[in-house]
Amino acid sequence: MNLAEIMVYTDIRQLHQMASHYGCECNPNSKNELITTLLSNLRHKGTIAKEIEQLSREETHFFLLLFLDKRTQMSLEDLLAKAGVALEAKKERKQEEARTYIAKAMKRGWIFPAKTKAVGQYQVPHDIREPLLQAWLLRWQNEAEPFAAEPEAYRDEGTALVDDIMQFLQFLQREPVPLTADGSMYKRYQQQLLQFLQIKEEPLAPQRWRFGYGLHFDLYPDRFSLIYDFCYYQRWIEEVPGQVMLTEAGLERLQTPSGDALHGDTLYHEVIRFWMRLYKRAIPNLPMLVQLIPMMASQGWVSQREFSRSLLPWIRPFYYDEPQNILVNRILKMMVHLGLIRVGQVHDGEWIYSGTYASQSWLRKYNGFTDTTILLK
């Protein structure tokens, strides 16, 4: 429902709170006048811009978690969880403050009690999401360090990862590959396979700290680790004592055109979804960041330095993995591999990024907030 429709059914006490918050001058005893005045205020660009400008960093975090989530109805538990994430740094009285955030969101007209039989359900007017997000984006653009330079060359990997999934399955179709005692493919097989792939990587040296981003993240380089884990999760490959081999399901996948539907989505979309579910355990804010980054880079190139300045406060360490490394290698780098952003480099060595068609189209439909995490075993 849109804002006007929701207000008709809204309790007059909430309308009074909203009118007080926005300083509306109208007859408080006339619900029709209250609604008309509030609608005029809430749709005014100046009012929206002022509201965004007054948000603290924690409130901005809650705002983005709320409006980048595409659901139009959420439970009280959903909202408390979002407020809890935004207040992560404030351990004391967090539960109490989380409820305050929800009360403020109601006064601002962002959420309303849903008119359903279920208690504790709230609805978000679908027509206020885009104007509010665009106001936040405009404010960010005004504060961001301007970056007008175009890279001499850039890399857009598109759907290369999907093509390399098929290359991996074809590699195993020839014969099973032997595994070492630690469960990894022997180095010479890795080197042979990695040379076949469109995006080149080198086999890993042993690194015990590599964990939390998939079952085989400690055995293989970042991109191939995702390819391997995706095929393993789909049961297209299986590990038996001493070797990894193609399954009947994997052979069937090889014989199916890549554009055909897989669980309702194309293979490409399913890989993106898998990556987000796999990495979300280590990076709880990933659904928000994956939508926010292409939005920030939709009008041109954005420097890695600017992304760091804007996004690092919303990324927490994951054991030995520091926020800067998580942003650069776990998020930006993997989004390039997935074709969600492209990357270039300018003369001073600065890495810059811009959005792609995939990020602007599919991510507008997909809601990573509602997907559960994947823990491979």
C-alpha positions, 0 to 999 in steps of 0.5 A: 500500500502507498502512504496515502492509503495507509494513513486512512487506516492509521490511528489518529494518535500516530498522526498527531505524533507525526504532525508534531514531529514535522511541525505541521499546523492544522486542525488536530481534530480533523483526520482528513486535514491531518492526512492532507497536511502530512502528505504534503510535508512528507512528499516535499523534497526539502522535508525529506532532505532535512530528515536525512541530514539530521540522522546520526550514523547509527540512525542512518544505518537503521534507515538503510537496513529498513529501506534497502530491504524490499519487504513492505511488511515486517515483524517487530522482531525484524525491526528490532533486529535491524535496530540491534545491528545499527546499535552494535557498538552500543552494548549498554541498553541496546534493547531499550534504544532499539525500541526507541528507533522503531518509535522514531520511525513511526513518528517519521511516517516510515513504518505503520502498524499493519492492519492484519490479524497478526499482532506485531506486524508493521508495513512500510509504504512502498512509495516513500522508499525511493524518494528517501533513498535518493535523498540519502544518495544525493547527500552522500554525493554532495559530501563525497570527494569528487572523482571525475577521472575515467580509467584508461582501461577497466575490467568487467567480468560479466558472466565469466564466472558462470562460464568457468563453472562449466569449464570446471565441470568439463574438467572433471568430466574427463576424469576424477581428480585426486585429492591430497590428505588435507582434501585439496586438489593436487597443485599440478591439477589446480595449476592446469585447471586455473589456466583454463579459466577466464580469470586467472588465479594462483594456487594458495600457499597454506594459510590457516586463518582462511575460514568463514567464507566457504568450505574450501576457502582455506584450500583454493583462491577466492574466486575458484573457492566460490566456484568449487563450493557452489558446485559442491552445494548443488551436488554437481561434484562429490568428494569420495575418499582420495578424489573429487568427481562429477556426479550424475547431476553435474553431467546433467547440468553440463548438458543443459544450456546455461540460460535455462532456469535453475530453481526459478532463476538463471544460473548466473543469478543463483551464483550471486544468491549463493555467494551472498548467503555463503558470506552473510555469516561473516559479513552480516551487513552484506545484503545492505552493502551489496545493494548500496555499492552499485547505488553509490556507483550508478552515476560514475566511478567511485574510488576505493578510498571513498568507499572505505570512508563511507562504508567501513563503519558498517563492517565489523572484523571477522576474526583475523579479517579486518574491515578494510580487507573485508571491504576490498577483498571479500566484497568489492573484489567478489562483486567484480568477479560476479559482474555486479561492478567493474573495476579500473585503475587511474594513473596514481594507482587508485582503484575505482569502481562503477555499477553494471547493468546486472547490479542495476537490474537484478539487484533491484528485484532480489532481496538478500535480507530474507535469505538464510545463511549457508553453512557448508559441511 
